Amino acid sequence: MILRIMAFITCCLLAACASENVASVAQTSDGIDAEIVLDTGVTLPPLRDVSISFSVTPNQSTYAINSEIEVIATVTTNGQTQTSTDWSLTPDGFAMRLDDTRLLLTQSGIGTLRLCVESTCQDRSIYVVDSPTLRVAHPARGEMLELDDTNTVMVSGKLENFERGFPTILVNGQPATVDDEFNFTIPLTVMPGLNELTVEVREPTLADPPSLYIQFLAANRYRANPNGTVRIEDAIVIDIHEALLDSDLPNLTLDPGETVVIQDVVQFVDVIAQTSNPLAWLPDPLTDLDGLELEVDSISLGVLDGNITLPGSIAEANFTLTDAQVNTRGQISWMGTNLDLDGHMNASLSAFFVLGGSIQDTIILDLQEIDAEILSVEAHYESQTLNDLVEALDSELTEQIIAFLTDFIKSLFREQALPLVQFSFGAILEQIQVLPIEIPAPIEGVADVSLAAEVIPTALDVLEDKAVLSVDVEIRSDTAPVNHDNDKGVFSSPVEEPNNSSETPLTLVVKLDLLNALCHSVWKTGFLNASPALPNTITDIVGSVRVNALLPPIISMDGANGNLFELSLAEIQLEVTPKDASTSDLYVVHLSVPASLRVDGGFLTLVLQGAPTVRAETLVKDSQSPINSRVIESLLLGVIWPQVESALGEGLTYGIDQIPIDPSILRDVSPELSALNLVPSISDQFTQWAGLVTVGGSLTAEATRRAAPPPNAE
């Protein structure tokens, strides 16, 4: 949902990369040369996949006259990459070529690097200014900077095209050290995330002293994103509290044709017991005692009570069945007399088991220990002798009864209830195992985005009072990644260990890194590097727009408000060509928009909260151009943003709907159940921690029992 918001916001800020532009022709389906044959049978040359990119060092938006730059041109043909020096530069006199890769810039204005290979060409613009200008060498505009433990950055730069004077240079309002050649330095303490850098000049001899505003990304760690794939460890951690297992709720009664809501595992087992077929669990033969003929006509399990605790590393459960009734028939030979077994017995039973858990692609419940015993038996037969014999609990007959009853209750848990609990957890994971992320091109000239997020459970740890399910998320792209010179990987936020309460049965802990990994993956697809078609409302003044996203979009949190986030697109460079103009202007745009989360059942909706904050800066501008930075801001807010608001007026929703359990599983375990649906729910109480957001939730189930068959017509 955040990605789709980003798609609409950036749909008209998409163009070729200022530091590395890639042009390509179509690739064959199998990635190798393919022969194309005309109807005449003439074989054409193999189709070649060619892409070209430029890398310019130092990587700046503008350069001063007499600056020296290095140009590296790279050509990739059918996956094979090599450098080329066959590029050209126009206009004549714009620069002096010192050798195969170095240029000395000698003229102000806009120069164009060009390299063509067969029918594929690529351009790269170079902007040179001749007025006093500020250059920040470190950190560079849009740089992804890796911090050390001090979080200190040494800012350095130069006041260029300035010959004499005693300028004061302020960096974020603090005076920097300036030498005789107008180089300046100052140490700054920065925070992980997007950082602003404002550089100003105080010099009486300058009527219009230059200033500079840039943003850069700082992090103590970046996650590698090779080949467009990134994996976030422990991206989602789910705390399963004891309340989901046993919340001391009353017993449920599920009558034929009715539906009940199950709120914990104890109630879940109770419903399984009520709707199961106990006769199917009896051993065959029922007994091997000589002189005993025993058949069981029906079993009623009575009232089930349970208690599940998490003392640490394991789960312990105690269940009792009171007033279970076994209806029997047959006979037993006792001391030369045949005693009739037509009647019933009532029994109370208990079971104790120890349960562990592990992950093997899905959740595996490990029944480590199980034991059962008969607490009491009441016999209701015509023969009082038989009643006394059964209730004595020390005869061969009673041993046979105890054996099949204890086996019966073990089967209830081992072969019926626990497998269905395990299957239910597995169904949830299967529902979210691979989440496709599709962003259709909002306008012509912008590529579609196709990503997949794979949810990979990695650990199930049973701790005191809770079980913890850890899940990695791996994000993959269906397209070859676009390389960015400054790409160090996915921005990783510092993480503060949350102090989760157990007020809800479940607590979800989501890393902010997961959201930023999604944004980074979109950036790597080249979605933010295109030349979009322009809305009709601005074609009267704008001929074309090309945009370069120096940084991936970044999502940050408002620590004071648990459900508020901010999406920022920093250092978006716009190369704008006014209508009928021969040269382009260069701007840089910083845009941020707040959003909040709204909850409805198992669904989250991301809702925009007001208009975005837009800041446009002019880097290079023709004096005759009718467009300036204020016009750019007005176009974004007045033309583009209303389209975004209209498209996203209802918000963007994602979540998990009810999950039905496979009917074939129900037939095997609880044949009396006609339907069983798992119902996830998310609370509206969000809490933000450093690098994390937590939210409570619950998991209930809706169980429906088959209606009783109609009575036979007379």
N, C-alpha and C positions, 0 to 999 in steps of 0.2 A: 504493500500500500504506500509506503514511503517512497518507493521507487517510482510509482506512477505519478505521484505528486512531483517528484524531481523531473520526470519526463516532460510534463506540461510546462513547468517553470522554465526549463532549459531548451524547449523546442526551437526557439528562435535565437539561441546563443550557441549554435552548433556550427563549427567550421573547421578548416584545416589547422593543424597544430603549428604554432609559431616556431617551435624548436624542433619539430619532427613531423613532416607531412608525408602521408602515405597515399599513393595512387595505385590502383591495381585493376587488372582485368579479371574476368571471371575465371574461376578455377574449375577444372574438370572434376566430375563426381568422385573419381578414385584418387585424385591428387597427383596424377602423373600425366605426361604428355599423351594426348589422344589424337588419332588421325581422323580427319574429316574428309569425307568423300562426296563430291558433287554427284548429281544425277547422271552426269556424263561418265562417271567412273574414274575421274581424275583425282588422284590423291593430293590433298593440300598439305602444307607443312603442319607439324604438330602445333596445337594451341599452347601458347607459353604464358605462364602466370608470372607477371613482372610487377614488382613494386619498388618504389624509389623513395628515399628519405634523405633529408638534410639535417645535419647537426652543426650548430654554430657555437663556438666558444670564444669569449664568454657568452653565456646565454642571457641576453638582455632584450628589453623591449625597444630601447633606443640606444644609439651610440653617438659619441662626440666626434667631430672632425679630427682626423689624425689618429683615431683608434685603430688598433690592429686586431683582426679577428682570424680565427682558424675555421675553415669550412671542410667538413667531411661529408662526402656524398656516398650513400650506400645503395647498391642495387641488389635485389633479391629476385632470382629467376628460378622458378620451380623449386623453391626451398633452398637454393644455393646462394650464399651472400658474398659479395665482394665490394670493395671500394672503387670509386671512379673519380678521375680528375678531369673528365670531359665536360664539366659544367661551364656555363657562360654567365656573365654579369652585364646587365644593362642598367642605365644608359652608359655610353662611353664617357670616360673621365670621372665616373662615380668613385672608382677605387683603383689602386695600383696593385697588380698581382705580384707579390713578392716571390712566391714559389708555387708548387702544385697545390698547396692547401692554405697559404696565408694571404690575406688582403690587408692593404692599408687604405682606410676610408678617407677620401680626399674632398668629398663634395656633400653638401647637405641635401636632403630630400629623401626619395624612396628609390632604392635599387632593387633589382630582381635577379636572384639566382635561378638558373634554369638548367635542367638536365633531361634529355630525351633518350630513351632506349626503345628502338623500334617505334611503335605507335603510342607508347606511354611516355608522358611528360610530367614533370613535377616542378613547381615554382616555390620559391621561398623569398619573402620580402625582407629587406634590410632598411631600417629607418635611421637616418642620421640628422642631427640637429646642430645648429651653429651658435645658438644662444647659450648663456650660462645654464648648466644643467647639473642636476645631482645624479650620481650613480652610486648605488649601494652594491658593493662587491660581495658582502657577506652579512646576513644571509641574502641570497638572491630572491628576486620576486618569484613567489610561488614555489620556493624551495621546500623540500621535505627534509627537515633537519633532525639529526639524531642527537639527543642530549646526553650529557654525562650526569653523574650523580649530583652535581652542583646546580644543574638547570641554568647555567650561565652561558650566554652567547656573546662573543666579541663581535660587535657590529663595526664594520669598516666600509669605507667608501671614499668618494672624491667629488669635489666641486669642479666640474670640467668646463672648458671654454671660458675660463675666468683668469685674467692676467695679473691683476694687482689689487690689494686691499687687505683688510683684516676682518674677514667674516667670522661671525659666531654661528656655529652649526649646532642646532638642537635636535636631539633624537628622543622622541617621546617626552619632549619638554626639558630634557636634561642636556647641559652643554657637553659636547664631545671635545676631545683633544684634536687640534688641527695643526698640521705641520706647514712648512713654507711652500709646499707644492699643493696645499689645500686637500691633502688626504686627511681623513678624520677617522677616529676610533673611539669606541665607548663600550664597556661591558654592561650587559643588561641581563637581569634575571627574568626568565620567561616561564610560562606554564605549559604543560602538555596540551596540545590542541592548536586551534588557529590563533595566531598572534598578529597584532597590528604593529606596524612600524611607521611613525610619522617623522619625517626629516624636514627641517625648516632652516632657512638661511636668514640671518640678520646682518645686512650690509648696507650702509647709507648710500653707497654709490650705485646701487641697483634699484631702478625704479620699479621693477617687477621681479623681486627675488624669487628663485625657484623653490618649490617645495615638492615633496614626494611622499606618497602614501602607498605602502605595500602590505601584503599579508603573506605569511609563511606558516607552514605546519611544523610543529615541534613534537617529538615523542621520544620517550626513553626506549621504545621498542617498536619496530615495524615487523609485521608478519610477511614472510615471503609469499609471493603470488606467481609461481612459475607456470607458464603456459596457460595463464588465465584461471588457475585453480587455487583455491585457498581453503584451508581447514582451520576452523576455530575450535580449539579444545575447550571442553566444558562450556560450550556456548549457552546451553540451557541446563540448569540443574533443578530437578524437581524434588522437593522435600515432601515425603509421604508421612504425615503425622499419624499418631495413634488414633486420632479421631476418625480417620478414614477406615481404620480396621475395626475399631470398637468404640462407639460413642455412647454406650449405655442407653440405647434406645429400646422402647418396648418391642415385644414380639409382633410380627406381622401375621395376619391371617389372609391367605389368598384363596378366595372362593372361586369356583368355576365361572368363567366369563368375565372376571373382574381383573383390574390392573392395579398394582401397588407401586409405590416409589421406594426403592431400596437405597438406604443412606450410608450403610457401612458394610464391611465384609461379613460381620456376624449375621446381619439380616440377610445378606446374600446367601450364606450357607443355609439359613433357615428356609428360605424360599426354595432352594435346590432340594432340600430334604422333603418339603411338602409336595413337590411336583415330580419327584423321582419315581422309579419303579423298583422298590426294594426287593421284590421277588427275583429280579434279574441278577441280584448280587449273591444269592444263596449258593452254597456249594452243591455240586452234583457228583456223587450222591450226597444227600443231606446228612446221613449218618451211617456209620458202619457197625453200630452196636447190635450184636445178636439179640433177637427177640424184640427188636424195636422197629415198628413200621410207623414212620412219621412223615406227614406232608403238611406244608404250610399253605393255607388258602389265601391269606392276606396279612399285611403288616401295616399298622398305623404307627407313625413315629412319635406321636404325642407332642410334647412341648420341648423345643430345643433352646437352651440357653448357652451363651458362650462368653469367653473373655480372652482377648488377644493383647499381649503386651510385647514391648520391644526392650528387653533388659540390656541389650547391647550385643552386637554381632549376629544375633539370631532373633527369630520371632517365636514366642511360646504361646500356645493356645490350649485352653481347657474348654471342653464342651460337655454338656450333660443332656441326655434325653430322659425326660420324666414321663411316666405313664405311657410308654410305648406298648402297643397291644399286638400280640402275635396270635392269629386264629389258626388252629391246627386241627388235624384229624388223623386217625390211625389207631394203633393199639400197641401196648407193651406187655410182654410176659413177665410177671413179677411173682416169684415164689409160687409157681404153678397156676397162677391166675392171670387171665388176660384183662388188662385195665384199658378202658376206652379213653382215647386221646381226643375225642370230639369236644372242643371247647376252646378256651383261650387262656393266655397268661399275660399279665402286665409286668413290665420290667422297667427299671431305671438303670441307665448305663452312663458311663463317663468315658471320655477319650482325652488323651493328652498327646500333643505332638510338638516337635521342634522343627522349625522351618528355616532354611537358609535361602539365599538368592544369588544369582549370578547372571552374567550377560553372555549369550552366545548368539549374536545377531538379533536376538530378542530377549525378553525376560524369561529366565528359567527359575522356577520355584523348586527348591531341593528339599524333599521331605527326609530329614536326617534321622528322625526318630518318631515312632508312633506307638502308643500303647492304649489299651482299652480294658475296662473291667465292668462286671455286673455289680451294681450297688444293691439291688433287691429284686425279688421276683414274687409275684402273687399269682398262684394258679387257680383257675376257675374250671374245674372238671367235676364230673358227677361223683367220682370216687374221692373221698376225703383222704384215703391212703395215698392216692396219686398226688393230691394237692400237697400233702405233707412231704412226700418224696421230692417233688419239684422244689418246694420252698426251702428244703434242708440245705440245698446247694453243695452237698457232699457225696451225692450218688453218681453212678455212671450216667444215668439219664441226665442229671443236671449238668454234668461235665459236657455232654454232647450239646445241650441247650446253650450253655455258656460259650462253647466253642463257636457255634454258628452265629450267636448274637454278637460276640466280640469281632468276629470276622466281618460281620455285617456292618458294624459301625466304622471299622477301619476302611472298608470299601467306600463308605459314604464320603469320607474325606480324601482318601488316597486316589480313588478312581473316578470320583464324580465332582465333588465341590472344588478341590484344588486345581484339577486340570481346567475347569471352566473359569476359575479366577485367573489362571495363567493365560488362557486363551483370550480373555477380555483385555488384559493389559497388552497382549500382543496385537490385538485388533486396533488398539489406540495407536501403537507405534507404527503399524502398517498403514494406518490412515494418513500419517504425516511423514512417511518414510522418504518420499521424494516429492518436493514441492516445486512444480514448474513456475517460473517467473517470466512472464511474457509481457513485453512492452511494445505494442504495435507503434509503428512510426506515426507520430501525431500529425506531421505535415510532410509534404513531398521534399525529398532531399535529405531525409534523416533515416538512418538504418534502423530496422527492427532490432530489438534486444531479446535474446532467448537464453535464459539461465536456468539452472536447476540447483536446488538446495537439498542435499541428501542428509537426512537425520540419522545419526549413527550412535546408538546406545553403547556406552563404553564401560560403565561400572554400575553395580548396584550394591551399595554398602548399607548394612543394617547397623545403626547406631542406637544409643540410648534414646528412647522416646520417638525415634523417627527412622525411616529408611530413605536413602538418598540415591536417586537415579541421575547419573551424569550422562549427558548427551553431547557429542561433537556434531558440528554442522560443516559439511563440505560444499562449497559453492563452485560450480563449473559453468563454463560457457560453451555454447555450441559453435562459436566462431573463433578463429585465430585471434589472439590478443594483439592489440595495438601497443607498441612499445613507446614509453615516454622516457626521455633522457633522465629525468629527475625522480623516477619511480623507485622508491625504496621498499615498497610493499604496503600492506594494510596498516593504517594508523591503529595503534593499540593503546587504549586508555589505561591509566593506573587503576587498580581495583582495590576497593576497601571491602573487607569481609563483612557481609551484612549480619545484623543481629535479628534473625527471623523469629517471630512469635508463632505460636501454634493455634491461633484463633480460628484458622480455617483448616479443613482436612488436607489441603495441598498448598504448597507455596512454590511458585515458579520464579527462578532467579535467571534473568536474561542478561548476557553481557552486551554492553554497548558496542563491543568489537564486532558482534554479529551484524548489526545494522550498518556499521561502517564498512564491513567486508562486502556487503551487498552493493553499497554505493561505489566502492572501489572496483568491483567486478563490472559494474555498468560502465564506469570510466574506461576500463581496459577494453571494452568491446568497440570503442570508437564512437559510441553513441553521442558523445559531446564533441565530436570532430566531424563536421559535415557542413554543407552549404545549403541551408533550407530555403524553400520557396517562401516569399514574403507575403504577409496579408495585404489584400488590396488597399487597405486603409493607409498604408505607408509607402506604396510604390510610386506615389507622386514625388517623393523627395529622396527615396532610397533606391539605388539600383541593385545592390547586392550586399549581403552580409556573410562574413566568414568568422567563425568563432573558435578560439582555442582555449580549452580548459586546462590550465597549468596544474591544477590540483583536483583531486576527486572531491565530490560533495562530502561534507562532513556533518554528522548528526551529533549534537550535544544535548545535554539535559539541563533543565532548570532545577537545581538542587533543592530549592525551596518549595517546589510544587511537583508532586510525585508523577502527575500525568502530563506534564508539559515538556515539549522537546523543541529544538530549533534545528532547521535544515539550512545549511550555509553552502553557497557556491561562491568560492573566493577565486580571485585572479582569473576571471573569464575575459579573455582578450577578444575584442571585436574589431575586425577589419571591415570598415563600413565604406562603401563606394557610393557617394551621392549620385543621383540620377544624372546621366549624361556627363559624368566626370571621368577623367582619364586616370586619376590617382585616387588612392584610398586614404581615409583617416584611420587612426588607430586609437582605440579606447580600451579601458579595462573596467570591468563591472564587478562589484561585490554585492551579493544578494543573500538575504536571509529571511526566513519566514517562520513564525511560530506555529505549532500544531499541538493538539491535545488528543488524548485517547478517551474514547467513550466505550462503555461495555454494555453488551446485550447478550445474556446467556453465555454461550461459548465463543462469542464473536467480539472482536475489537474493531472499532471504527476510528480511523485517524481523521480528525476534523481540523481544517485550517482555522487559525485564530487571528483574523484581521489581515490587513494588507502587509506585503513584505516591506522590508527596509532595503532600499536600493541606493548604492553609491557608485557613480560613474566618474572616472577620471580621464582627462584627455592626455594621451601620450604624444601623438603626432597629428597635426591638423593643417590642412590647406586653408590659407586665410580667406579664400573665396567660398569655402564650403558653408552651406546653409545649416549644417548639423553641428551641434556641440554636445558637451556632456550633459547639459540640462535637457536637451532634446531627447537624448538617449534615455535618461531617467523618465521623462514624460511618456515616451513611447512604451517603455516597459510597464509603467504603472497604469497608463490610460488606455493602452491598446491590448497589450498581452495579458495583463493580470485579470481583466474582466473575463477573458476566455477561460483562464484557469479557474476562476471562481465559479463560472457557469458549469464547467465540466465536473468540478469537484464539490458542488454545492451540498450534496448529501454525504460527503465524506467517502473514504475508501475503507472497505470492510474486509477483514480476513478472520478466519477462525475455524473451529471444528464443529460440525453439526452432529446430531445424534448418530451413533455408530451401531448399526444392527448386528447382532451376533448371528452367524450362519445357522439357518434352521436345521441343517444336517447335524450340527454339533448338539443342538438342543434335543433332537430326537434320540441321540445316543445317551445323553446325560439326564435330561429332565423332560421326558416325553409329554408330560402334562402342560409344559410351557408352550404356548403358541407364538410368543414373541418376547424378545429380551433386547432392549436398546440401552446402550450406555449414553449418558447425558453429561458432557463436560460443561462446567460453568466457571466463569471468571468473575471475581469480585471487582468492585470499583475503587478499591483501596490500593493505590500504587505508592511505593516508597522508593526514593532514589538514594543510591549510595555511589561512591566514587566508582565510575565505570560499570555500574550495575543498576538494574531496576527490578524490584520484586513486586509480585502481585499474588494475592491469595486466590484460591480456587477450590472447587469441589468436583467430585465425580459421583454421580448417582446413577441408578439404573431403573428403568421402567419394565416391569415384568407383567405379562398377561397370561392368565391360565385359560386353557381351552374350556369352552362352554360344555356343560353337561349334555350328553346325548338326550334327545327327546324320548319320553316314555313310549313304549310300544303301544301302538293303537290296538284297542280290543276288537 
